[in-house]
C-alpha cells in the first residue's frame, strides 16, 4: 500500500503541474517507505514503527510556503500500519501525531490566519482514522484466524473430553449395532414382526445393513424400482404392502424411514408371516424411530471417529515396531553372524546357526505384522484393491501361491464394514501362512451391496486342535458379530480350511468352494 500511495501521489503531482516542486519530498518518502517496509525483529520496534513513520512523513511533507497536496495521501499509511500492528487506539494516536505535525508550523508562522490549506489536512487526518479502523478490523480477523488455526488440538482435546464424559453418562453405549438392536426391539413392541433389518445410507445412497433380527441374513432386494424403499425415499413416510420381502405371495412387509432433521439417513424394513399392521402400530414405530434417529446417527459418527483413530494408532504401532524392536532384533542377528564366523566347534556352530535362523524368522514375522498394520483402505479404492495388494505382498514373501478372485460392483460397502472384512481376511491369511503348511491360498471377494462374500481357503493340514493361547479365531468372530453375521469355519473339500463370512442374501453367499 505504501508504494501504491506514492505512485498515486506522483500521478497527482504530474496532473496538477507540481511534480518538480514535490520531487525531493517524494524521493524522501520513497526512502521512508522502503525503510518502513523492511521487517523488524523487535516487537517493540514493529509497534513504534508507524509512529516514527508518521512523524517523519509529516516532517518531509510540511514546507514553509504551502502544503504539497499530492503528497497528503501518504498520511493514511501510518495509521493503517498502526491499526494492523496494535489496534485502533494506537492508530488514533498516530493520526493525532500527523495532525499535530501539520498544525504546528502553521501556528508558528501565522497563528492559523489562513486555515484553508489545513482543512484539507484535517480531511486526510479523518481518512487516516478511517484506515486505522480498517487496519484494526483486519488485525482482529487475522488474530481470530490464527487462534482458530493454533487451537486445533485444544478444540480436539475439549471435544474428546466432552465425548468421554458424555459416553460415561449415556444410558446406552455408542456402538451402532447395539443401538440398532435396541431400536429394532422398540419397533417389535409396537409392530410385531418375524424378521427385521436396520439399514443406513451409504455414500452413494445405497442401503447398507447395520443390524438384523429374526434371521441369520436377509435375502431382501429393497432398491428395486417401485419397491417400498423407493416409495419411502420419495415421500418421506412409511409404506407397507401385502406380501413379505422373502415370499411376496404371503405375509406382510413394511419400510419405515429413519429421519433426522428432515433428512432420511436410513430405514427399518420389517416383515411377518401374518396380516398387515394397522396405521396406529406403524405410526407408533415411526415415532420411536424418530426419537432414536439421533442416537443411531451418533453411533455411526462415533464408529467413523473410532475408525480414524484406529487407523492412526495402527500406523503409529507400525512405526514403533519398525524403528524399535525390529531394528534391535536385526542387530542381534548381525552379532550372531559374527559369532558364527569365529566359532570352530561344529556342534556349537550348528546351535548358533539355528539361533540365527530363529532370529530371521522373528524378523520376518515382525515385517508381516508391520505390513498388516499399515495395510488399510483408501478413500479412492475399495476392499478389493486392499485385498489385492495384501495378497500380492504375502504371496511374494511367504512362498504361497495366491489365487485371488474379485467380483465387485461399482458400489462399495460402508467403510466400517470394509474395514472389519479386511481385518478378518488378514487374520485368516496369517493363520494359514503360519500354521497350515499350505502351498496354495484362495482369496475370494464378491460384493454387490448390501450383499458380500469373503472366503479364505487353503490346502493345508486342516483345522486341527486350536492352541490355548490363540486368540485369532475369537477376534475374527468378534468382528463378524459387529457386522451382525456369523463367521463360518469348516474343512475344505480335498483338505485344508475355509474361513467364510457372508453379508446379505443367502443365494449370494451360496457359492461353491474354491
C-alpha positions as CSV (number, residue, x, y, z in Angstrom):
1,X,0.0,0.0,0.0
2,X,2.9,2.4,0.7
3,X,4.2,2.3,-2.8
4,X,0.8,2.3,-4.3
5,X,0.0,5.6,-2.5
6,X,3.4,7.0,-3.6
7,X,2.6,6.1,-7.2
8,X,-0.8,7.9,-6.8
9,X,1.0,11.0,-5.3
10,X,3.4,11.1,-8.3
11,X,0.5,10.9,-10.8
12,X,-1.5,13.6,-8.9
13,X,1.6,15.9,-8.9
14,X,2.1,15.4,-12.6
15,X,-1.6,16.2,-13.3
16,X,-1.5,19.5,-11.4
17,X,1.9,20.5,-12.6
18,X,3.7,20.2,-9.3
19,X,5.9,17.3,-10.0
20,X,9.2,19.3,-10.0
21,X,8.3,21.0,-6.7
22,X,7.5,17.8,-4.9
23,X,10.2,15.7,-6.5
24,X,12.6,15.9,-3.5
25,X,9.9,15.2,-0.8
26,X,8.6,12.4,-3.0
27,X,12.1,10.8,-3.1
28,X,12.4,11.1,0.6
29,X,9.0,9.5,1.1
30,X,10.1,6.6,-1.1
31,X,13.2,6.1,1.1
32,X,11.0,6.3,4.2
33,X,8.5,3.8,2.7
34,X,11.4,1.4,1.8
35,X,12.8,1.5,5.4
36,X,9.3,1.2,7.0
37,X,8.6,-1.9,4.8
38,X,11.7,-3.7,6.0
39,X,10.9,-6.4,8.6
40,X,11.9,-5.6,12.2
41,X,12.9,-8.4,14.6
42,X,11.9,-6.5,17.7
43,X,8.3,-6.5,18.7
44,X,8.6,-3.0,20.3
45,X,10.2,-1.8,17.1
46,X,7.3,-3.1,15.0
47,X,4.8,-1.4,17.2
48,X,6.6,2.0,17.3
49,X,7.5,2.0,13.6
50,X,4.1,3.5,12.4
51,X,4.5,6.4,15.0
52,X,8.0,7.2,13.8
53,X,6.9,6.9,10.2
54,X,4.0,9.3,10.7
55,X,6.3,11.9,12.4
56,X,9.0,11.7,9.6
57,X,6.3,11.7,6.8
58,X,4.9,15.0,8.3
59,X,8.4,16.5,8.5
60,X,9.0,15.6,4.9
61,X,5.6,16.9,3.6
62,X,5.4,20.1,5.6
63,X,7.2,23.1,3.8
64,X,7.4,26.8,4.9
65,X,5.4,28.0,2.0
66,X,2.5,25.6,1.2
67,X,1.4,22.1,1.7
68,X,2.1,19.8,-1.3
69,X,-1.4,18.4,-1.8
70,X,-0.4,15.5,-4.0
71,X,1.7,14.1,-1.1
72,X,-1.0,14.2,1.6
73,X,-2.5,10.7,0.7
74,X,0.6,9.2,2.3
75,X,-0.8,10.3,5.7
76,X,-3.3,7.4,5.6
77,X,-0.5,4.8,5.5
78,X,1.0,5.0,9.1
79,X,-2.5,4.8,10.8
80,X,-3.3,1.7,8.7
81,X,0.0,0.1,9.7
82,X,-0.6,1.0,13.3
83,X,-4.1,-0.5,13.2
84,X,-2.8,-3.7,11.8
85,X,0.0,-3.9,14.3
86,X,-1.5,-2.6,17.5
87,X,-5.2,-1.8,17.1
88,X,-7.4,1.3,16.7
89,X,-6.3,3.1,19.8
90,X,-2.7,3.3,18.6
91,X,-3.9,4.1,15.1
92,X,-5.7,7.1,16.5
93,X,-2.5,8.2,18.3
94,X,-0.6,8.0,15.0
95,X,-3.3,10.1,13.2
96,X,-3.1,12.7,16.0
97,X,0.7,12.9,15.6
98,X,0.2,13.6,11.9
99,X,-2.5,16.3,12.7
100,X,-0.3,18.0,15.3
101,X,2.7,17.9,13.0
102,X,0.7,19.6,10.3
103,X,-0.7,22.2,12.6
104,X,2.4,23.3,14.5
105,X,4.2,25.0,11.5
106,X,1.0,27.0,10.6
107,X,0.5,28.1,14.2
108,X,4.2,29.2,14.5
109,X,4.1,31.1,11.2
110,X,0.8,33.0,11.1
111,X,-1.3,31.7,14.0
112,X,-3.9,30.0,11.8
113,X,-4.7,33.2,9.9
114,X,-5.3,31.1,6.7
115,X,-6.5,27.7,7.7
116,X,-7.8,26.8,4.3
117,X,-4.9,24.5,3.5
118,X,-5.2,22.8,6.8
119,X,-8.8,22.0,6.4
120,X,-7.6,19.7,3.6
121,X,-5.0,18.2,6.1
122,X,-7.8,17.7,8.6
123,X,-9.7,15.7,5.9
124,X,-6.7,13.4,5.4
125,X,-6.5,13.1,9.2
126,X,-10.0,11.8,9.2
127,X,-9.2,9.4,6.4
128,X,-6.2,8.3,8.5
129,X,-8.6,7.4,11.3
130,X,-10.8,5.5,8.9
131,X,-7.9,3.5,7.5
132,X,-6.7,2.9,11.1
133,X,-10.1,1.4,11.9
134,X,-9.8,-0.8,8.8
135,X,-6.4,-1.9,9.9
136,X,-7.7,-2.7,13.4
137,X,-10.5,-4.8,11.9
138,X,-8.0,-6.7,9.7
139,X,-5.9,-7.3,12.8
140,X,-8.8,-8.7,14.7
141,X,-9.8,-11.0,11.8
142,X,-6.2,-12.2,11.5
143,X,-5.9,-12.9,15.2
144,X,-9.2,-14.9,15.0
145,X,-7.8,-16.9,12.2
146,X,-4.6,-17.5,14.0
147,X,-6.4,-18.6,17.1
148,X,-8.6,-20.9,15.1
149,X,-5.6,-22.4,13.4
150,X,-3.5,-22.6,16.5
151,X,-6.2,-24.1,18.7
152,X,-7.0,-27.2,16.6
153,X,-5.6,-29.5,19.2
154,X,-7.2,-27.5,22.0
155,X,-10.6,-27.8,20.4
156,X,-10.0,-31.5,19.7
157,X,-9.0,-32.1,23.3
158,X,-12.1,-30.3,24.5
159,X,-14.4,-32.2,22.2
160,X,-12.8,-35.6,23.1
161,X,-13.0,-34.8,26.8
162,X,-16.7,-33.9,26.4
163,X,-17.2,-37.1,24.4
164,X,-15.7,-39.2,27.1
165,X,-17.9,-37.5,29.8
166,X,-21.0,-37.9,27.6
167,X,-20.1,-41.6,26.9
168,X,-19.8,-42.3,30.6
169,X,-23.2,-40.8,31.3
170,X,-25.2,-42.2,28.4
171,X,-27.7,-44.8,29.3
172,X,-26.5,-46.9,26.3
173,X,-23.2,-47.3,24.6
174,X,-22.3,-45.6,21.3
175,X,-22.0,-48.9,19.3
176,X,-24.2,-48.5,16.3
177,X,-25.0,-52.3,16.2
178,X,-26.2,-52.3,19.9
179,X,-28.2,-49.1,19.3
180,X,-29.7,-50.7,16.2
181,X,-30.7,-53.8,18.2
182,X,-32.4,-51.5,20.8
183,X,-34.3,-49.7,18.1
184,X,-35.5,-52.9,16.5
185,X,-36.6,-54.0,19.9
186,X,-38.8,-50.9,20.3
187,X,-40.2,-51.4,16.8
188,X,-41.0,-55.0,17.8
189,X,-43.0,-53.9,20.8
190,X,-45.2,-51.6,18.6
191,X,-45.3,-53.5,15.3
192,X,-44.6,-57.2,16.0
193,X,-42.6,-58.8,13.2
194,X,-40.8,-62.0,12.4
195,X,-37.8,-60.6,10.7
196,X,-36.4,-57.0,10.6
197,X,-33.3,-55.1,9.5
198,X,-31.9,-51.7,10.2
199,X,-30.2,-50.1,7.2
200,X,-28.2,-46.9,6.9
201,X,-27.5,-44.9,3.8
202,X,-24.1,-45.3,2.2
203,X,-22.1,-42.6,0.4
204,X,-23.8,-43.4,-2.9
205,X,-27.3,-43.6,-1.4
206,X,-27.4,-47.3,-1.2
207,X,-28.9,-49.1,1.8
208,X,-26.3,-50.9,4.0
209,X,-27.4,-53.4,6.6
210,X,-26.4,-52.4,10.2
211,X,-28.4,-54.7,12.4
212,X,-30.6,-57.8,11.7
213,X,-33.1,-59.6,13.9
214,X,-35.0,-62.8,13.4
215,X,-32.7,-64.1,10.6
216,X,-29.1,-65.0,10.1
217,X,-29.1,-62.9,6.9
218,X,-31.9,-61.3,4.9
219,X,-32.4,-62.0,1.2
220,X,-34.2,-58.8,0.5
221,X,-34.0,-56.6,-2.6
222,X,-35.0,-53.2,-1.3
223,X,-33.6,-51.0,-4.0
224,X,-35.6,-52.3,-7.0
225,X,-37.7,-49.8,-8.9
226,X,-41.2,-49.3,-7.4
227,X,-40.2,-51.1,-4.1
228,X,-41.3,-49.9,-0.7
229,X,-38.0,-48.3,0.0
230,X,-38.2,-46.2,-3.2
231,X,-41.7,-45.0,-2.1
232,X,-40.4,-44.2,1.4
233,X,-37.4,-42.3,0.0
234,X,-39.6,-40.3,-2.4
235,X,-42.4,-39.5,0.0
236,X,-40.5,-39.4,3.4
237,X,-43.0,-41.5,5.3
238,X,-43.5,-45.2,6.0
239,X,-45.1,-47.6,3.5
240,X,-46.4,-51.2,3.7
241,X,-47.7,-53.9,1.4
242,X,-49.2,-57.3,1.3
243,X,-46.6,-60.0,0.9
244,X,-43.3,-60.3,2.6
245,X,-39.9,-59.4,1.1
246,X,-38.9,-63.1,1.2
247,X,-42.1,-64.6,-0.2
248,X,-44.2,-62.0,-1.9
249,X,-47.2,-64.3,-2.1
250,X,-47.7,-64.5,1.7
251,X,-47.3,-62.3,4.8
252,X,-46.8,-58.6,5.0
253,X,-43.9,-56.2,4.9
254,X,-43.2,-52.5,5.7
255,X,-40.4,-50.0,5.4
256,X,-40.1,-47.1,7.8
257,X,-37.7,-44.2,7.2
258,X,-35.1,-43.2,9.8
259,X,-35.4,-39.4,9.8
260,X,-33.1,-36.8,11.4
261,X,-33.8,-33.1,11.0
262,X,-36.0,-33.6,7.9
263,X,-33.4,-35.8,6.2
264,X,-33.7,-39.6,5.7
265,X,-30.5,-41.3,7.0
266,X,-31.7,-44.9,6.8
267,X,-34.6,-47.2,7.1
268,X,-36.1,-50.1,9.1
269,X,-37.6,-53.0,7.0
270,X,-39.9,-55.4,8.7
271,X,-41.9,-58.4,7.6
272,X,-44.1,-61.1,9.2
273,X,-46.0,-64.1,8.1
274,X,-49.3,-62.8,9.4
275,X,-51.6,-60.0,8.3
276,X,-50.5,-56.4,7.8
277,X,-50.1,-53.9,10.6
278,X,-52.6,-51.2,11.3
279,X,-51.8,-47.5,10.9
280,X,-51.6,-46.9,14.6
281,X,-48.9,-49.5,15.2
282,X,-46.8,-48.3,12.3
283,X,-47.1,-44.7,13.4
284,X,-46.0,-45.7,16.9
285,X,-43.0,-47.5,15.4
286,X,-42.2,-44.4,13.3
287,X,-42.4,-42.2,16.4
288,X,-39.9,-44.5,18.2
289,X,-37.6,-44.3,15.2
290,X,-37.8,-40.5,15.0
291,X,-36.8,-40.4,18.7
292,X,-33.9,-42.9,18.2
293,X,-32.5,-41.4,14.9
294,X,-30.1,-39.1,16.7
295,X,-28.7,-42.0,18.7
296,X,-28.2,-44.1,15.6
297,X,-26.5,-41.3,13.7
298,X,-24.4,-40.5,16.8
299,X,-23.3,-44.2,16.9
300,X,-22.4,-44.0,13.2
301,X,-20.3,-40.9,13.7
302,X,-18.6,-42.5,16.6
303,X,-17.8,-45.5,14.5
304,X,-16.2,-43.2,11.9
305,X,-14.2,-41.4,14.6
306,X,-13.1,-44.8,16.0
307,X,-12.1,-46.0,12.6
308,X,-9.9,-42.9,12.0
309,X,-8.4,-43.2,15.5
310,X,-7.7,-46.9,14.9
311,X,-6.0,-46.3,11.6
312,X,-3.7,-43.7,13.2
313,X,-2.9,-46.0,16.1
314,X,-2.1,-48.8,13.7
315,X,0.3,-46.6,11.7
316,X,1.9,-45.5,15.0
317,X,2.4,-49.1,16.1
318,X,3.9,-50.0,12.8
319,X,6.4,-47.2,13.1
320,X,7.3,-48.2,16.7
321,X,7.8,-51.8,15.7
322,X,9.9,-50.9,12.7
323,X,12.1,-48.4,14.4
324,X,12.3,-50.3,17.7
325,X,12.2,-54.0,18.3
326,X,12.6,-55.0,14.6
327,X,15.8,-53.0,14.3
328,X,17.1,-54.3,17.6
329,X,16.5,-58.0,16.7
330,X,18.0,-57.4,13.3
331,X,21.1,-56.1,15.0
332,X,21.2,-59.2,17.2
333,X,21.2,-61.2,14.0
334,X,24.3,-59.4,12.7
335,X,26.0,-60.0,16.1
336,X,25.2,-63.7,15.9
337,X,26.6,-63.8,12.3
338,X,29.9,-62.6,13.8
339,X,29.9,-65.3,16.4
340,X,29.2,-68.0,13.8
341,X,32.1,-66.8,11.7
342,X,34.5,-67.1,14.7
343,X,33.2,-70.4,16.1
344,X,35.3,-73.5,15.3
345,X,33.3,-76.1,17.2
346,X,30.9,-77.7,14.6
347,X,28.2,-78.6,17.2
348,X,28.3,-75.1,18.7
349,X,28.2,-73.6,15.2
350,X,25.1,-75.7,14.4
351,X,23.3,-74.4,17.6
352,X,24.3,-70.8,16.8
353,X,23.1,-71.2,13.2
354,X,19.7,-72.5,14.5
355,X,19.5,-69.4,16.7
356,X,20.3,-67.2,13.7
357,X,17.5,-68.9,11.7
358,X,15.1,-68.3,14.6
359,X,16.0,-64.6,14.7
360,X,15.5,-64.3,11.0
361,X,12.1,-65.9,11.4
362,X,11.1,-63.4,14.1
363,X,12.2,-60.5,11.9
364,X,10.1,-61.9,9.1
365,X,7.1,-62.1,11.3
366,X,7.6,-58.6,12.5
367,X,7.7,-57.4,8.9
368,X,4.5,-59.2,8.3
369,X,3.0,-57.5,11.4
370,X,4.2,-54.1,10.2
371,X,2.6,-54.8,6.8
372,X,-0.7,-55.9,8.4
373,X,-0.7,-52.7,10.5
374,X,0.0,-50.4,7.5
375,X,-2.5,-52.1,5.2
376,X,-5.6,-50.1,5.1
377,X,-8.5,-49.0,3.0
378,X,-8.2,-45.9,0.8
379,X,-10.9,-43.4,0.0
380,X,-10.5,-43.8,-3.7
381,X,-10.3,-47.6,-3.8
382,X,-12.4,-50.4,-2.1
383,X,-11.7,-53.5,-0.2
384,X,-10.8,-55.4,-3.4
385,X,-7.8,-53.2,-4.1
386,X,-6.6,-53.6,-0.4
387,X,-7.0,-57.4,-0.6
388,X,-5.1,-57.5,-3.9
389,X,-2.2,-55.5,-2.5
390,X,-2.1,-57.6,0.6
391,X,-2.3,-60.9,-1.2
392,X,0.4,-59.9,-3.6
393,X,2.8,-59.0,-0.7
394,X,2.1,-62.2,1.2
395,X,2.5,-64.3,-1.8
396,X,5.8,-62.7,-2.7
397,X,7.3,-63.0,0.7
398,X,5.9,-66.3,2.0
399,X,6.2,-68.7,-1.0
400,X,2.4,-69.3,-1.0
401,X,0.7,-69.4,-4.3
402,X,-2.2,-66.9,-4.0
403,X,-5.3,-67.3,-6.1
404,X,-7.3,-64.1,-6.0
405,X,-10.9,-63.8,-7.2
406,X,-12.5,-60.4,-7.1
407,X,-16.1,-59.7,-8.3
408,X,-17.0,-56.2,-7.3
409,X,-19.9,-54.0,-8.4
410,X,-19.4,-50.2,-8.9
411,X,-20.8,-49.6,-5.4
412,X,-18.9,-50.1,-2.1
413,X,-19.9,-51.3,1.3
414,X,-19.7,-48.9,4.2
415,X,-16.1,-48.1,5.2
416,X,-16.7,-49.6,8.7
417,X,-17.9,-52.9,7.1
418,X,-15.0,-53.0,4.6
419,X,-12.5,-52.3,7.4
420,X,-13.8,-55.3,9.5
421,X,-13.8,-57.6,6.5
422,X,-10.2,-56.6,5.7
423,X,-9.0,-57.4,9.3
424,X,-10.8,-60.7,9.1
425,X,-9.1,-61.5,5.8
426,X,-5.7,-60.5,7.3
427,X,-6.1,-62.8,10.3
428,X,-7.3,-65.7,8.2
429,X,-4.4,-65.3,5.8
430,X,-1.9,-65.0,8.7
431,X,-3.3,-68.2,10.3
432,X,-2.9,-70.1,7.0
433,X,0.6,-68.8,6.4
434,X,1.8,-69.6,9.9
435,X,0.1,-72.9,10.8
436,X,-1.5,-74.6,7.8
437,X,1.6,-75.7,5.9
438,X,-0.3,-74.9,2.8
439,X,1.0,-74.4,-0.7
440,X,-2.0,-72.6,-2.1
441,X,-4.3,-69.9,-0.7
442,X,-7.5,-68.8,-2.3
443,X,-8.9,-65.3,-1.5
444,X,-12.4,-64.7,-2.9
445,X,-14.3,-61.5,-2.5
446,X,-17.7,-60.9,-4.2
447,X,-19.7,-57.8,-3.4
448,X,-22.9,-56.2,-4.7
449,X,-24.1,-54.0,-1.8
450,X,-25.7,-54.9,0.6
451,X,-24.5,-58.4,-0.3
452,X,-20.9,-59.6,0.1
453,X,-19.0,-62.8,0.4
454,X,-15.4,-63.1,1.7
455,X,-13.8,-66.5,1.7
456,X,-10.2,-67.5,2.6
457,X,-9.3,-71.1,1.7
458,X,-6.1,-73.1,1.9
459,X,-4.9,-76.6,1.1
460,X,-3.0,-77.1,4.3
461,X,-3.4,-79.6,7.2
462,X,-6.9,-78.5,8.2
463,X,-8.3,-77.2,11.4
464,X,-6.7,-79.5,13.9
465,X,-6.9,-78.5,17.6
466,X,-6.7,-74.8,18.3
467,X,-3.9,-73.6,20.6
468,X,-4.9,-72.4,24.0
469,X,-3.0,-69.1,23.5
470,X,-4.5,-68.5,20.1
471,X,-7.0,-65.6,20.0
472,X,-7.2,-65.2,16.3
473,X,-10.4,-67.1,15.8
474,X,-12.1,-65.2,18.7
475,X,-11.1,-61.9,17.2
476,X,-12.5,-62.8,13.8
477,X,-15.8,-63.9,15.4
478,X,-16.0,-60.7,17.4
479,X,-15.5,-58.7,14.2
480,X,-18.2,-60.8,12.4
481,X,-20.5,-60.2,15.3
482,X,-20.1,-56.4,15.0
483,X,-21.3,-56.8,11.4
484,X,-24.3,-58.7,12.6
485,X,-23.3,-62.1,11.0
486,X,-21.5,-65.2,12.0
487,X,-18.1,-66.5,11.0
488,X,-18.2,-69.8,9.2
489,X,-15.0,-72.0,9.6
490,X,-15.0,-75.5,8.1
491,X,-12.9,-78.2,6.5
492,X,-12.2,-77.7,2.8
493,X,-13.2,-80.4,0.4
494,X,-9.9,-82.0,-0.6
495,X,-8.0,-80.9,2.5
496,X,-7.4,-77.6,4.2
497,X,-9.6,-74.9,5.8
498,X,-12.3,-72.5,4.7
499,X,-13.0,-69.2,6.5
500,X,-16.1,-67.5,5.2
501,X,-18.2,-64.6,6.1
502,X,-21.3,-63.6,4.1
503,X,-23.5,-60.5,4.3
504,X,-27.0,-60.1,2.9
505,X,-28.6,-62.6,0.5
506,X,-28.3,-66.3,1.2
507,X,-28.3,-67.0,-2.5
508,X,-25.4,-64.6,-3.0
509,X,-23.4,-66.5,-0.3
510,X,-24.1,-70.0,-1.7
511,X,-21.1,-70.1,-4.0
512,X,-19.1,-73.3,-4.4
513,X,-15.8,-73.6,-2.5
514,X,-12.6,-72.8,-4.4
